[in-house]
Amino acid sequence: MPLVEEYGVEYTNLVGTEELAEAYGVLGLPAAYLLDREGRVIDTFLGPKPRRVLVKKIEALLEAS
């Protein structure tokens, strides 16, 4: 994905389909979902978020595991 490469995003990203959006109840774009190691949704982000917000949440989740 060009944006992931351009900004050096190191965490897993997924470009969803309509079916995936329905499964997760996406109400708007952009939408991001933070999943734990078992695939459970830990947090949901609707709309653009600063990188620091996502990094903080990811780091906290990694520290807790």
N, C-alpha and C positions, 0 to 999 in steps of 0.2 A: 504494500500500500504506500503510495507516494508520500502522504503526510507523515506516516509513521517513520519512514526512512528519513525524510527531511528534518524532522524534529528529534530524531534519535530516541523514540519511545522504546523502552526496554521491556515493557510488560506485554502480555499476549493481547492482541486485538482481534476483533471479529467484525466483519461487515455482514450484517444480518440480512435476512430475507423477510418477506411479508409474513411467512409462517412463524419465524422466530420472533418477530415483533408482536404478533398475536399471542404467542406463548408467554412472553414476558410482560404483556400489557403496555407496550410502548405507547405513550400519549403524545409525544412530540420528539423532534430531533434538534440537536443531537441528544442521544440518551446513552448513558453508560451504567453498567452494572458491575459492582465489585463482588466477585465470587470467592468463597473459601476453597480450600483444597478438595473438599468433597463436592463442589459445584453448587453449594447453597448461596443464594443471594444475600450478601451482607449489607450492602448499601446501594442506593439508586441515585443517579444524578441526571436530572433533566435540564437541558440547556447547557450552554458552554460553562466550563469550570476552569479556573486557573490550575495550571500544572501542580502548584504547591499544595492545593487542596487534595488532589488525587494522590500525590506522593505521600502526604501525611497519613492519609487513610490506609494506604497500602503498607507503609512502614509499621503502623500500629498493628495491623492484622498479622504481619510477619513476626513481630515481636511477641504477640500473644500465642503463636503456635509453637 
